Amino acid sequence: MAIHLYRQYVLAIFPITGYLIGKWLDDQETLRMTRFRDRSALYGRTLGPGEQPSWP
């Protein structure tokens, strides 16, 4: 009985852990890409005073 309950918890932890790791990786990639915000050769421009970046 105890082994069955333990197995259910382990099976529930894997998807949650995968989601959290994926979210963390996505957040890290977003932080890395903010260095290149509004600096591409095609769309880059100088921002006016008080103007927000093109994407958050």
Backbone as a printed PyTorch tensor [residue, N CA C, xyz], in Angstrom:
tensor([[[  0.8220,  -1.2020,   0.0000],
         [  0.0000,   0.0000,   0.0000],
         [  0.8670,   1.2690,   0.0000]],

        [[  1.8770,   1.2980,   0.8490],
         [  2.7340,   2.4820,   0.9280],
         [  3.5360,   2.6610,  -0.3540]],

        [[  3.9380,   1.5580,  -0.9660],
         [  4.7000,   1.6480,  -2.2140],
         [  3.8250,   2.2130,  -3.3200]],

        [[  2.5580,   1.8470,  -3.3260],
         [  1.6380,   2.3510,  -4.3470],
         [  1.4510,   3.8690,  -4.2180]],

        [[  1.3110,   4.3640,  -2.9940],
         [  1.1680,   5.8070,  -2.7880],
         [  2.4470,   6.5380,  -3.1820]],

        [[  3.5940,   5.9690,  -2.8420],
         [  4.8750,   6.5710,  -3.2090],
         [  5.0030,   6.6550,  -4.7250]],

        [[  4.5830,   5.6140,  -5.4210],
         [  4.6680,   5.5920,  -6.8830],
         [  3.7760,   6.6690,  -7.5000]],

        [[  2.5990,   6.8920,  -6.9320],
         [  1.7080,   7.9350,  -7.4430],
         [  2.3470,   9.3140,  -7.2900]],

        [[  2.9910,   9.5560,  -6.1630],
         [  3.6320,  10.8510,  -5.9510],
         [  4.8000,  11.0530,  -6.9050]],

        [[  5.5740,   9.9980,  -7.1320],
         [  6.7060,  10.1030,  -8.0520],
         [  6.2030,  10.3900,  -9.4590]],

        [[  5.1390,   9.7350,  -9.8730],
         [  4.5920,   9.9660, -11.2060],
         [  4.0140,  11.3700, -11.3420]],

        [[  3.5570,  11.9570, -10.2640],
         [  3.0300,  13.3230, -10.3120],
         [  4.1600,  14.3550, -10.2770]],

        [[  5.2880,  14.0040,  -9.6930],
         [  6.3910,  14.9530,  -9.5600],
         [  7.1090,  15.1690, -10.8880]],

        [[  7.2250,  14.1400, -11.7270],
         [  7.9580,  14.2740, -12.9880],
         [  7.3970,  15.3570, -13.9060]],

        [[  6.1000,  15.4030, -14.1930],
         [  5.6060,  16.4830, -15.0650],
         [  5.7660,  17.8700, -14.4430]],

        [[  5.5670,  17.9760, -13.1480],
         [  5.7060,  19.2680, -12.4760],
         [  7.1570,  19.7360, -12.5420]],

        [[  8.0840,  18.8230, -12.3000],
         [  9.5030,  19.1680, -12.3740],
         [  9.8910,  19.5620, -13.7930]],

        [[  9.3950,  18.8310, -14.7800],
         [  9.6780,  19.1710, -16.1720],
         [  9.1520,  20.5430, -16.5390]],

        [[  7.9510,  20.8680, -16.0610],
         [  7.3810,  22.1870, -16.3270],
         [  8.2410,  23.2860, -15.7060]],

        [[  8.6540,  23.0890, -14.4610],
         [  9.4420,  24.1150, -13.7740],
         [ 10.8120,  24.3040, -14.4240]],

        [[ 11.4430,  23.2160, -14.8350],
         [ 12.7390,  23.3340, -15.5170],
         [ 12.5590,  24.0390, -16.8570]],

        [[ 11.5130,  23.6900, -17.5980],
         [ 11.2570,  24.3390, -18.8790],
         [ 10.9650,  25.8180, -18.7280]],

        [[ 10.1950,  26.1790, -17.7090],
         [  9.8950,  27.5910, -17.4660],
         [ 11.1620,  28.3570, -17.1080]],

        [[ 12.0080,  27.7530, -16.2820],
         [ 13.2630,  28.4070, -15.9060],
         [ 14.1470,  28.6180, -17.1310]],

        [[ 14.2570,  27.6010, -17.9920],
         [ 15.0640,  27.7400, -19.2070],
         [ 14.5010,  28.8250, -20.1250]],

        [[ 13.1800,  28.8890, -20.2500],
         [ 12.5600,  29.9110, -21.0840],
         [ 12.8160,  31.3080, -20.5270]],

        [[ 12.7330,  31.4570, -19.2150],
         [ 13.0160,  32.7550, -18.5900],
         [ 14.4730,  33.1630, -18.7960]],

        [[ 15.3860,  32.2050, -18.7000],
         [ 16.7980,  32.5110, -18.9250],
         [ 17.0460,  32.9300, -20.3680]],

        [[ 16.3710,  32.2850, -21.3190],
         [ 16.5260,  32.6500, -22.7260],
         [ 15.9700,  34.0530, -22.9830]],

        [[ 14.8550,  34.4010, -22.3450],
         [ 14.2920,  35.7410, -22.4890],
         [ 15.2560,  36.7880, -21.9390]],

        [[ 15.8520,  36.5100, -20.7900],
         [ 16.8260,  37.4490, -20.2290],
         [ 18.0340,  37.6060, -21.1460]],

        [[ 18.4710,  36.5110, -21.7590],
         [ 19.6210,  36.5770, -22.6640],
         [ 19.2910,  37.3930, -23.9060]],

        [[ 18.0820,  37.2430, -24.4240],
         [ 17.7080,  37.9290, -25.6570],
         [ 17.4240,  39.4150, -25.4470]],

        [[ 17.2160,  39.8600, -24.2140],
         [ 16.9670,  41.2850, -23.9910],
         [ 18.1990,  42.1240, -24.3040]],

        [[ 19.3650,  41.5090, -24.3630],
         [ 20.5730,  42.2570, -24.7450],
         [ 20.4900,  42.7400, -26.1860]],

        [[ 19.7430,  42.0450, -27.0260],
         [ 19.6680,  42.3670, -28.4460],
         [ 18.4030,  43.1450, -28.8050]],

        [[ 17.6730,  43.5920, -27.8150],
         [ 16.4140,  44.3000, -28.0380],
         [ 16.6530,  45.5950, -28.8100]],

        [[ 15.9150,  45.7860, -29.9020],
         [ 15.9780,  46.9920, -30.7430],
         [ 17.3770,  47.2520, -31.3090]],

        [[ 18.1540,  46.2140, -31.5700],
         [ 19.5020,  46.4060, -32.1000],
         [ 19.7350,  45.6640, -33.4090]],

        [[ 18.7160,  45.1010, -34.0060],
         [ 18.9470,  44.3750, -35.2520],
         [ 19.2150,  45.3590, -36.3870]],

        [[ 19.8450,  44.8780, -37.4400],
         [ 20.1760,  45.7410, -38.5760],
         [ 18.9180,  46.1730, -39.3190]],

        [[ 17.8950,  45.3390, -39.3230],
         [ 16.6840,  45.6510, -40.0700],
         [ 15.7290,  46.5460, -39.2790]],

        [[ 15.5280,  46.2250, -37.9930],
         [ 14.5260,  46.9390, -37.2000],
         [ 15.1290,  47.8530, -36.1430]],

        [[ 16.4290,  47.9150, -36.0300],
         [ 17.0600,  48.7090, -34.9820],
         [ 16.8700,  50.2030, -35.1970]],

        [[ 16.6770,  50.9130, -34.1150],
         [ 16.5420,  52.3660, -34.1670],
         [ 16.8600,  52.9120, -32.7880]],

        [[ 17.0810,  54.1960, -32.7120],
         [ 17.3250,  54.8080, -31.4080],
         [ 15.9850,  55.1650, -30.7910]],

        [[ 15.8600,  54.8780, -29.5200],
         [ 14.6150,  55.1520, -28.8100],
         [ 14.6030,  56.5900, -28.3130]],

        [[ 13.4290,  57.1770, -28.3540],
         [ 13.2710,  58.5270, -27.8420],
         [ 13.2800,  58.5320, -26.3250]],

        [[ 13.3570,  59.7130, -25.7150],
         [ 13.3550,  59.7740, -24.2510],
         [ 12.0170,  59.2950, -23.6920]],

        [[ 12.0840,  58.3510, -22.7720],
         [ 10.8830,  57.8110, -22.1410],
         [ 10.1540,  56.7780, -22.9790]],

        [[ 10.6580,  56.4360, -24.1420],
         [ 10.0020,  55.4560, -25.0070],
         [ 10.3390,  54.0390, -24.5400]],

        [[  9.3270,  53.1770, -24.5110],
         [  9.5030,  51.7960, -24.0840],
         [ 10.1510,  50.9740, -25.1940]],

        [[ 10.8630,  49.9020, -24.8500],
         [ 11.4020,  49.0050, -25.8770],
         [ 10.2700,  48.3530, -26.6640]],

        [[ 10.6070,  47.8100, -27.8290],
         [  9.5700,  47.2510, -28.6880],
         [  8.9600,  45.9780, -28.1210]],

        [[  9.6570,  45.2700, -27.2730],
         [  9.0880,  44.0880, -26.6230],
         [  9.6610,  43.9880, -25.2220]],

        [[  8.8520,  43.4500, -24.3100],
         [  9.2860,  43.3990, -22.9020],
         [ 10.3510,  42.3820, -22.6170]]])
